[in-house]
Amino acid sequence: MRQLWSTDDIPDQQGRTAVITGANTGVGFETAKALALRGAAVTLAVRDPERGKRAAEAITATDPTAQVRVQQLDLSSLASVRSASAEIRTAHPRIDLLINNAGVMYTPRRTITADGFELQMGTNHLGHFALTALLWDLLPPDPASRVVTVSSAGHRMGGPIDLDDLDWQRRPYNKTAAYGHSKLANLLFTYELHRRVGDGGPLALAAHPGGADTTGSRQAMAHNSLLARTAFAAIRRLLLQPPTMGALPVLRAATDPQARGGQYYGPRGLQQSKGHPIAVQSSPASRDPELQRRLWTLSEHLTGTSISA
């Protein structure tokens, strides 16, 4: 297995369609750009269509032949997820790659979504669960067809997840734990989807960008104390890598012919913070089959969607 995998290793994507959430900035944008430049027809599924339009223009400025479409999608609203899914279905009779990338991070107070879910769990996991369910039948049963969900090294934070109190109604709100639990949910979802689908395809994989220096990470840090912000600025260059590198684990999970369902890709460097992508290990909690099944059942109930895998 190559240790220095890069965008040069992405196979030709001509004739393939990719839907990428949160693709107007950071890792999502770099993922979309790389796939579009390799020939894929890419849908940027974004909350703000104007920012999506600017991102699409930045890609086509690099290659005027790139096929890029903007789709409005607010993952914190199940109504928006359903509307966007219907529009995507009209635009594309099939999709080959669904990359669940968008997310919110370290929201400073307990905020709820339009449907009453804690914002980080509702956006990062439940919105993507519903989107995957609503688009699932457009994905061909082929190992080259993939659902890649972007988790985080932060999935190890926050202690045990409480599936009986996902909305933090009975506990003091902890923004770091809530974020960690939403990223753990991304992995629990991926592994359970893989268990149900197997290796025949579509494949279910996960990835994390390591310490990606993105707008989202900087905005999240802005809510912290002056001491924390000062420390972050001091170590930023040591621990963080640019979004172009942060996108590589996602791109490898999405396109590497050697990738297998249930794999988790991240940087190869110290503590998976920087470097070229390889298959990495996730936490023991993420590998708990009973926890995976319980979250799946709860997600079906909360979103009113199901995946017939």
C-alpha positions as a Python dict, from the first residue, in 0.01 Angstrom:
ca = {
    (1, 'M'): (0, 0, 0),
    (2, 'R'): (144, 338, -102),
    (3, 'Q'): (263, 551, 186),
    (4, 'L'): (269, 884, 0),
    (5, 'W'): (-70, 873, -168),
    (6, 'S'): (-163, 1204, -330),
    (7, 'T'): (-409, 1355, -576),
    (8, 'D'): (-189, 1213, -854),
    (9, 'D'): (-319, 870, -750),
    (10, 'I'): (-686, 955, -802),
    (11, 'P'): (-815, 740, -1089),
    (12, 'D'): (-992, 901, -1382),
    (13, 'Q'): (-1337, 1013, -1262),
    (14, 'Q'): (-1495, 1075, -1604),
    (15, 'G'): (-1859, 965, -1610),
    (16, 'R'): (-1888, 962, -1231),
    (17, 'T'): (-2101, 1188, -1012),
    (18, 'A'): (-2009, 1305, -663),
    (19, 'V'): (-2222, 1483, -404),
    (20, 'I'): (-2019, 1655, -133),
    (21, 'T'): (-2167, 1834, 166),
    (22, 'G'): (-1999, 2147, 300),
    (23, 'A'): (-1799, 2179, -23),
    (24, 'N'): (-1767, 2556, -40),
    (25, 'T'): (-1465, 2581, 189),
    (26, 'G'): (-1182, 2391, 356),
    (27, 'V'): (-1151, 2015, 320),
    (28, 'G'): (-1485, 1989, 140),
    (29, 'F'): (-1382, 2242, -124),
    (30, 'E'): (-1044, 2077, -183),
    (31, 'T'): (-1215, 1738, -212),
    (32, 'A'): (-1463, 1875, -465),
    (33, 'K'): (-1192, 2051, -663),
    (34, 'A'): (-972, 1742, -687),
    (35, 'L'): (-1260, 1522, -804),
    (36, 'A'): (-1382, 1780, -1056),
    (37, 'L'): (-1034, 1821, -1200),
    (38, 'R'): (-1020, 1443, -1249),
    (39, 'G'): (-1342, 1456, -1449),
    (40, 'A'): (-1623, 1390, -1200),
    (41, 'A'): (-1950, 1584, -1216),
    (42, 'V'): (-1956, 1738, -869),
    (43, 'T'): (-2249, 1875, -670),
    (44, 'L'): (-2152, 2119, -396),
    (45, 'A'): (-2422, 2068, -132),
    (46, 'V'): (-2391, 2380, 82),
    (47, 'R'): (-2594, 2586, 326),
    (48, 'D'): (-2520, 2919, 156),
    (49, 'P'): (-2576, 2906, -224),
    (50, 'E'): (-2383, 3230, -282),
    (51, 'R'): (-2073, 3088, -117),
    (52, 'G'): (-2130, 2770, -312),
    (53, 'K'): (-2143, 2968, -634),
    (54, 'R'): (-1813, 3137, -553),
    (55, 'A'): (-1656, 2798, -479),
    (56, 'A'): (-1786, 2658, -809),
    (57, 'E'): (-1641, 2958, -993),
    (58, 'A'): (-1304, 2903, -826),
    (59, 'I'): (-1301, 2544, -954),
    (60, 'T'): (-1405, 2632, -1308),
    (61, 'A'): (-1147, 2912, -1311),
    (62, 'T'): (-887, 2638, -1274),
    (63, 'D'): (-1050, 2419, -1540),
    (64, 'P'): (-1330, 2570, -1750),
    (65, 'T'): (-1443, 2219, -1849),
    (66, 'A'): (-1507, 2115, -1487),
    (67, 'Q'): (-1866, 2007, -1420),
    (68, 'V'): (-1979, 2171, -1096),
    (69, 'R'): (-2331, 2221, -967),
    (70, 'V'): (-2447, 2399, -650),
    (71, 'Q'): (-2720, 2255, -430),
    (72, 'Q'): (-2866, 2435, -128),
    (73, 'L'): (-2865, 2206, 177),
    (74, 'D'): (-2901, 2285, 546),
    (75, 'L'): (-2819, 1968, 739),
    (76, 'S'): (-2966, 2116, 1058),
    (77, 'S'): (-3314, 2094, 901),
    (78, 'L'): (-3466, 1762, 798),
    (79, 'A'): (-3706, 1953, 572),
    (80, 'S'): (-3406, 2098, 390),
    (81, 'V'): (-3244, 1754, 369),
    (82, 'R'): (-3559, 1613, 210),
    (83, 'S'): (-3593, 1904, -32),
    (84, 'A'): (-3228, 1889, -136),
    (85, 'S'): (-3242, 1512, -179),
    (86, 'A'): (-3543, 1547, -411),
    (87, 'E'): (-3360, 1808, -620),
    (88, 'I'): (-3046, 1594, -638),
    (89, 'R'): (-3257, 1298, -752),
    (90, 'T'): (-3403, 1512, -1030),
    (91, 'A'): (-3059, 1630, -1142),
    (92, 'H'): (-2886, 1291, -1126),
    (93, 'P'): (-3032, 947, -1202),
    (94, 'R'): (-2734, 798, -1017),
    (95, 'I'): (-2451, 912, -794),
    (96, 'D'): (-2122, 731, -746),
    (97, 'L'): (-1983, 914, -445),
    (98, 'L'): (-2164, 1063, -147),
    (99, 'I'): (-1917, 1244, 76),
    (100, 'N'): (-2067, 1346, 410),
    (101, 'N'): (-1821, 1620, 497),
    (102, 'A'): (-2007, 1921, 640),
    (103, 'G'): (-2014, 1987, 1010),
    (104, 'V'): (-2023, 2232, 1295),
    (105, 'M'): (-1769, 2236, 1575),
    (106, 'Y'): (-1763, 2343, 1940),
    (107, 'T'): (-2084, 2545, 1936),
    (108, 'P'): (-2049, 2753, 2255),
    (109, 'R'): (-2391, 2683, 2402),
    (110, 'R'): (-2661, 2421, 2373),
    (111, 'T'): (-2833, 2514, 2048),
    (112, 'I'): (-3101, 2304, 1884),
    (113, 'T'): (-3177, 2237, 1520),
    (114, 'A'): (-3506, 2307, 1345),
    (115, 'D'): (-3613, 1959, 1454),
    (116, 'G'): (-3511, 1995, 1818),
    (117, 'F'): (-3177, 1810, 1811),
    (118, 'E'): (-2858, 1935, 1973),
    (119, 'L'): (-2689, 2125, 1691),
    (120, 'Q'): (-2364, 1931, 1659),
    (121, 'M'): (-2526, 1587, 1669),
    (122, 'G'): (-2818, 1702, 1456),
    (123, 'T'): (-2595, 1848, 1185),
    (124, 'N'): (-2289, 1623, 1189),
    (125, 'H'): (-2467, 1290, 1225),
    (126, 'L'): (-2846, 1296, 1197),
    (127, 'G'): (-2855, 1524, 892),
    (128, 'H'): (-2605, 1303, 714),
    (129, 'F'): (-2786, 984, 817),
    (130, 'A'): (-3106, 1119, 662),
    (131, 'L'): (-2929, 1241, 347),
    (132, 'T'): (-2764, 902, 297),
    (133, 'A'): (-3097, 725, 345),
    (134, 'L'): (-3275, 949, 97),
    (135, 'L'): (-3008, 908, -171),
    (136, 'W'): (-2911, 548, -103),
    (137, 'D'): (-3092, 388, -395),
    (138, 'L'): (-2908, 615, -641),
    (139, 'L'): (-2575, 450, -548),
    (140, 'P'): (-2495, 149, -770),
    (141, 'P'): (-2412, -182, -597),
    (142, 'D'): (-2048, -158, -697),
    (143, 'P'): (-1728, -132, -485),
    (144, 'A'): (-1636, 185, -676),
    (145, 'S'): (-1958, 341, -544),
    (146, 'R'): (-1898, 482, -197),
    (147, 'V'): (-2036, 668, 100),
    (148, 'V'): (-1751, 843, 279),
    (149, 'T'): (-1832, 1010, 610),
    (150, 'V'): (-1583, 1256, 756),
    (151, 'S'): (-1515, 1199, 1124),
    (152, 'S'): (-1239, 1347, 1339),
    (153, 'A'): (-961, 1248, 1574),
    (154, 'G'): (-1190, 1426, 1821),
    (155, 'H'): (-1422, 1122, 1820),
    (156, 'R'): (-1218, 1003, 2119),
    (157, 'M'): (-1316, 1307, 2329),
    (158, 'G'): (-1602, 1345, 2571),
    (159, 'G'): (-1621, 1009, 2745),
    (160, 'P'): (-1904, 760, 2687),
    (161, 'I'): (-2185, 872, 2457),
    (162, 'D'): (-2530, 881, 2617),
    (163, 'L'): (-2784, 767, 2358),
    (164, 'D'): (-3064, 839, 2605),
    (165, 'D'): (-2970, 1207, 2619),
    (166, 'L'): (-2829, 1302, 2277),
    (167, 'D'): (-2978, 1650, 2314),
    (168, 'W'): (-2807, 1726, 2647),
    (169, 'Q'): (-3134, 1806, 2821),
    (170, 'R'): (-3048, 1624, 3144),
    (171, 'R'): (-2679, 1716, 3170),
    (172, 'P'): (-2480, 2040, 3177),
    (173, 'Y'): (-2386, 2113, 2818),
    (174, 'N'): (-2025, 2036, 2721),
    (175, 'K'): (-1943, 2165, 2373),
    (176, 'T'): (-1626, 1955, 2343),
    (177, 'A'): (-1798, 1633, 2446),
    (178, 'A'): (-2096, 1708, 2221),
    (179, 'Y'): (-1862, 1753, 1925),
    (180, 'G'): (-1670, 1437, 2010),
    (181, 'H'): (-1990, 1237, 2036),
    (182, 'S'): (-2112, 1363, 1698),
    (183, 'K'): (-1785, 1251, 1540),
    (184, 'L'): (-1807, 916, 1719),
    (185, 'A'): (-2157, 883, 1574),
    (186, 'N'): (-2010, 932, 1225),
    (187, 'L'): (-1794, 624, 1280),
    (188, 'L'): (-2064, 416, 1445),
    (189, 'F'): (-2286, 491, 1145),
    (190, 'T'): (-2013, 400, 895),
    (191, 'Y'): (-1928, 70, 1058),
    (192, 'E'): (-2291, -35, 1096),
    (193, 'L'): (-2363, 60, 733),
    (194, 'H'): (-2065, -150, 626),
    (195, 'R'): (-2186, -443, 835),
    (196, 'R'): (-2524, -427, 663),
    (197, 'V'): (-2389, -376, 309),
    (198, 'G'): (-2069, -582, 310),
    (199, 'D'): (-1802, -557, 42),
    (200, 'G'): (-2027, -584, -262),
    (201, 'G'): (-2095, -213, -264),
    (202, 'P'): (-2173, 59, -224),
    (203, 'L'): (-1881, 70, 18),
    (204, 'A'): (-1908, 258, 346),
    (205, 'L'): (-1586, 421, 462),
    (206, 'A'): (-1480, 700, 695),
    (207, 'A'): (-1193, 947, 698),
    (208, 'H'): (-1057, 1230, 905),
    (209, 'P'): (-841, 1523, 794),
    (210, 'G'): (-606, 1533, 1091),
    (211, 'G'): (-527, 1880, 1213),
    (212, 'A'): (-661, 2071, 916),
    (213, 'D'): (-613, 2448, 926),
    (214, 'T'): (-959, 2545, 804),
    (215, 'T'): (-1198, 2834, 853),
    (216, 'G'): (-1416, 2607, 1069),
    (217, 'S'): (-1134, 2517, 1306),
    (218, 'R'): (-1032, 2882, 1342),
    (219, 'Q'): (-1390, 2994, 1404),
    (220, 'A'): (-1435, 2721, 1665),
    (221, 'M'): (-1118, 2830, 1843),
    (222, 'A'): (-1239, 3191, 1847),
    (223, 'H'): (-1500, 3092, 2108),
    (224, 'N'): (-1230, 2977, 2352),
    (225, 'S'): (-1039, 3172, 2615),
    (226, 'L'): (-755, 3409, 2531),
    (227, 'L'): (-508, 3160, 2680),
    (228, 'A'): (-641, 2878, 2461),
    (229, 'R'): (-634, 3098, 2150),
    (230, 'T'): (-276, 3204, 2225),
    (231, 'A'): (-166, 2843, 2271),
    (232, 'F'): (-343, 2743, 1950),
    (233, 'A'): (-162, 3016, 1754),
    (234, 'A'): (173, 2898, 1893),
    (235, 'I'): (131, 2533, 1791),
    (236, 'R'): (-74, 2590, 1476),
    (237, 'R'): (211, 2543, 1232),
    (238, 'L'): (343, 2240, 1417),
    (239, 'L'): (18, 2043, 1439),
    (240, 'L'): (-200, 2164, 1152),
    (241, 'Q'): (-179, 2102, 780),
    (242, 'P'): (-344, 2288, 490),
    (243, 'P'): (-687, 2178, 362),
    (244, 'T'): (-523, 2036, 49),
    (245, 'M'): (-352, 1777, 271),
    (246, 'G'): (-654, 1739, 498),
    (247, 'A'): (-861, 1637, 196),
    (248, 'L'): (-630, 1349, 101),
    (249, 'P'): (-771, 1091, 348),
    (250, 'V'): (-1123, 1170, 219),
    (251, 'L'): (-1011, 1141, -142),
    (252, 'R'): (-830, 814, -81),
    (253, 'A'): (-1133, 663, 90),
    (254, 'A'): (-1347, 780, -201),
    (255, 'T'): (-1132, 673, -494),
    (256, 'D'): (-855, 427, -407),
    (257, 'P'): (-938, 94, -581),
    (258, 'Q'): (-761, -88, -296),
    (259, 'A'): (-981, 66, -26),
    (260, 'R'): (-1223, -167, 149),
    (261, 'G'): (-1556, -111, 319),
    (262, 'G'): (-1532, -30, 687),
    (263, 'Q'): (-1187, 129, 658),
    (264, 'Y'): (-1100, 458, 824),
    (265, 'Y'): (-840, 684, 664),
    (266, 'G'): (-634, 955, 827),
    (267, 'P'): (-286, 1114, 814),
    (268, 'R'): (11, 886, 875),
    (269, 'G'): (204, 1128, 1099),
    (270, 'L'): (235, 1164, 1475),
    (271, 'Q'): (-104, 1115, 1642),
    (272, 'Q'): (-263, 1121, 1296),
    (273, 'S'): (-229, 1499, 1287),
    (274, 'K'): (-36, 1550, 961),
    (275, 'G'): (89, 1363, 659),
    (276, 'H'): (-21, 1151, 368),
    (277, 'P'): (-325, 925, 415),
    (278, 'I'): (-324, 564, 531),
    (279, 'A'): (-580, 332, 690),
    (280, 'V'): (-585, 412, 1064),
    (281, 'Q'): (-753, 275, 1375),
    (282, 'S'): (-1044, 436, 1557),
    (283, 'S'): (-1140, 412, 1923),
    (284, 'P'): (-1271, 93, 2088),
    (285, 'A'): (-1606, 267, 2147),
    (286, 'S'): (-1650, 323, 1775),
    (287, 'R'): (-1606, -52, 1720),
    (288, 'D'): (-1878, -154, 1967),
    (289, 'P'): (-2137, -350, 1760),
    (290, 'E'): (-2416, -302, 2012),
    (291, 'L'): (-2357, 74, 2025),
    (292, 'Q'): (-2357, 84, 1645),
    (293, 'R'): (-2690, -97, 1625),
    (294, 'R'): (-2852, 116, 1897),
    (295, 'L'): (-2747, 442, 1731),
    (296, 'W'): (-2872, 317, 1393),
    (297, 'T'): (-3215, 234, 1533),
    (298, 'L'): (-3234, 565, 1719),
    (299, 'S'): (-3128, 757, 1407),
    (300, 'E'): (-3401, 592, 1201),
    (301, 'H'): (-3656, 690, 1466),
    (302, 'L'): (-3537, 1049, 1503),
    (303, 'T'): (-3505, 1124, 1130),
    (304, 'G'): (-3797, 919, 1003),
    (305, 'T'): (-3569, 765, 740),
    (306, 'S'): (-3424, 420, 685),
    (307, 'I'): (-3161, 258, 465),
    (308, 'S'): (-3256, -71, 304),
    (309, 'A'): (-2906, -208, 286),
}
